[in-house]
Amino acid sequence: MAINALQSAASGLSALNTALDVTSNNLANVGTPGFKASRVNFQDLLYMEKMQPGVTNQNEDQRPMGLFVGLGVKVSGTQLDFTQGPALQTDRPLDVMVEGSGFFQVQVEDSKGVNGRAYTRAGNFALNSNGELVLANDQGRRLVPTITIPSTALANSISVAPDGKVTFLEPNATAPSDAGQIELATFVNPAGLKTVGENLYVETIASGPPNTGIPGEQDRGSVVQSSLEASNVDPTRELIDLIKTQRAFEMNSQSIRTADQVLQTITQLKR
């Protein structure tokens, strides 16, 4: 019936509107360090069964197929794409990227993340007034475990090894001093992490608990100093998806207009 067509097309418009929102967010963050693109997954809705397959007639002939009419579509979820983004050479000693699997850990409010922890692929760090390594954003999230660089350290003497060991030089010192150790966290299902803004993710039941440790061990990636991981958004693919979404939106709109014309014809049959 035309009523079902209206409802199916309306569900399509709603789902495509969500897809448009996700694509727009991906394109908006094409320049965000460590950003991971999201993909919208769709699934069809329930079906009306008008004829059941396998039914036999009086001659014991079996119906080879049934007759089912679908009732539309819905968004089943958004899936994060954690493929590695391109490396950007910055020449800043406090810029660090993860080459491979793993997330930096930062401290957040207990209400925001489990055990006050959040995770990020963005390695654009800076020093706060206490000399602690923090994310260079409007919140200044502190890196976990805490790494402190004293004010007496020589400028541009900070070094980050591939295994995450951070050192610096004191005036008149012949050997570097240890500042701390960067640890990375990995998850069994990183796609199950929850996005909370600020380029941060938090643990969920779907992601599983974090497995933290030294970079380069147990399938964790290594860290690279003076580099940042760029966003993994592919603008060309996103623009193509945007065009496909627009065309699908137009087709569903046409379905609504056609169903409306059919209903209009039915209401005028009495005249």
N, C-alpha and C positions, 0 to 999 in steps of 0.2 A: 504494500500500500504506500501511497504518497506520504502518509504520516511517518512511516518508518524511514523513508528516504530523507525526510526533513531532519529527523533525529540523528540518523547516521552522518549526514553532511554536517550537522551542527557539532557532533563529536569530533569530526575531522577538523573543523575550523578551530575548535578549542585546543586540540592536540598540536596543530600546526602553529598556533599562537605561542605555545610553550616552546616549541622548537625554534621559533624566531627569537624568543627571549634568550635562549641558550646561545644561539649563534651570535647574537648581538653582543653578549657578554664575552664570548671568546674573542671577537674582533676588537672589543674595547680594551682587552688585556694583552694585545699582541706585543706590547712593549714592556710588560710587567716581568721582572726577573723571576725565574723559577715557576711561572704560572703554568698550570696544566689544563689543557682544553677538556671540555665536557662534550659528550655525545648523547643525544636523546634516543632512547629505545621505545619503540611502539609495540603495542599488542592489540589484537582484535578483541571485541567484546563477545557477549553471548550470542548464540544463534537460535533462531526459531526453527524448530524441526517440523516441516510440513509433510514430509514423506520419509519413512525410516528405511535405510538400506537393508537388504537381506530378506525382506518380506516375500513370501511365496504366494502364488495364486492357486487356483483350483487345479491347474495342471502341474503343480509343483515346480513351476518356473520361478526362479529367484530374482528379485529386483537387484540389478547390479550396482545401483547407486541410490542415494537419497536426495532429498530436496531440503536444503538449509538456506536460510536467509540471514545474513549477518546484521548486527545492530550497531556497527560503528567501530571506533578505535579509541584507545586512550594511551597516554604516556605511562609506560611501565616503570620508568626510572631514567636518571641521568648517570652516565658512566664516565668516570674520569680516565683520561688517557695519560699514563705515566711514562710514555716514551721520553727518552733523553732529549732535552732541548739543545740547540747549538751553543758552543762555548764562545763567550765574549771576553777578549783580553782587555783588562782595564788598567793594569799596572798599579792598582791600589793595593797595598799590603793587607788590608782588612777585608778585601773581597775574596770570598772562597766559594768554590763550587764543588758539588759532589759528582764525581765521574763514576757512574754506576748506580747501584741501588742504595737507598738510605735517605734519611731525613735528619736535618739539624733539629735539636730539641731546644725549646724556649719555655720560659716560665710564664704562665698565665694565671688568671683567677681560677679558683677551684670550681666556680660555677660555669666556667667556660670549657674546661678540659679535665679529663680524668687525672686525679692526683696533681692538678695544676700544671699539666704539661700539654703543649701543642707542638706540632711538627711542621717543618717547612723545607722547601727546596731552595728558597732564596737565601743566598749567602752574602748579601750586602750588609756587612757589619760595621759598627762604629764603636767608639769608646764613650761611656757616660762620664759624669763628673767624678765617679769613684774609680775610674780606670777599668771598668768592667766591660766585657765584650757584649754588645747588644745589637739587635736588629736596627738598621738605619731607617726607621719609619716613625710615624707620629706617636707610637706607643713606647718605643724603646724597649722591646721585650728582651729580657736577660737570657743569654745563652746558658744552657745546662749541659754539663757541669760548669760552674762559674769559672771564668778565666779573667784574671786581673793583670793589667799592665801598669806598673808603677809610673808615676810622673817623671821619675829620674831616667827612664829608659831613653836611649838615643833615638832620635827621629829616624823613621824608615828602617829600624833595626829589627822589627818584628818579623819572625819567620814561622811559616806553617808548613810542617812536613806532610808528605802524602799520607802518613798514618795518623795525622791529626795533632801531633805534638807541637805546641806553641812555645817559642822561645823568643828572647829579646836580649839586647846588649846593654849593660850598664856602662857609664863613663869609666874609662881606664880599665875596663874588664878585658881579659884575654879570652874568656870562654863565655858562651851564651848562658843565660839563666832560664830556668823553666818557668813558664807562666801557667801551664795547665794542659789538659788533654781534651781535644774535641772528640765527642762520641757521637756515633750515628745510630739511628733506630730504623729497623726494618719491620715489615708486617707481612703476615701470610697472605692477606688480601688487601693491598693498599687501596684498591678501588672501593673498599667498604669504609674508608675514612670519611669523616664529616667535614665539609668546608664551613668555616666560621668567619670568613673575611680576613683581612690583613695578610693574605697569602698564607694562611695557616690552616692546618688540618688537625682534627682531634680524633682520639681513639673511639671506636664503637664496638659493639658486639660482633658486627660483621667483619671488621678489620682484624680482630684478634688483638691480643696484647703486644706491646712493642718488644722487640729483641734488640737490646742496646749493646754496644761494644765498640771496639777499636776499628777505625776505618781500615779496609783491606782484609779483615778477618771474617770468616763465616759468610761469604758471599756479599759482604758489604762493599760498597764502592770506596774508592780513595778520594782524598780531597786535593784540590788544585788551588794554589794561592794566586792572587792577582787575576782571577778570572771569575766570571759570573755565568750561570746557566740562563740562557735567554728563554723566553716563552716558547713552548712547543706548538703554538698555534700556527697553522699553515693558512695564510690569508687567501691563497688561491682556492684551496679546498673549501674554506668557509664561505667565500663568495659564490662558489658553485652551489653549495648547499642552500645558500640564501635564495638563489634564483629558483632552485627546485622547490623550495618551500613556498615561494611566491606563486609559482605556477600551480602547485597542488592546492593552494588556497583559492586561486581563481576557479579551478575545476570544481571544488566543493561548493563555492558560491554559485556556480552555474547549476549544480545539482539542486540547490535550494530553490533557485528561480524556476527550474523545470518542474519540480515537485509542486511549487506554488501554482504554476499554470495548470497542472493536472487537477489539483484540488479546485481551482476556479472553474475548470470545465465541468467537473462533477457537480458542483453546486448550481450550475446553470442548466443541467439536464432537464429540470422540471419545467423550464420555460418553453 
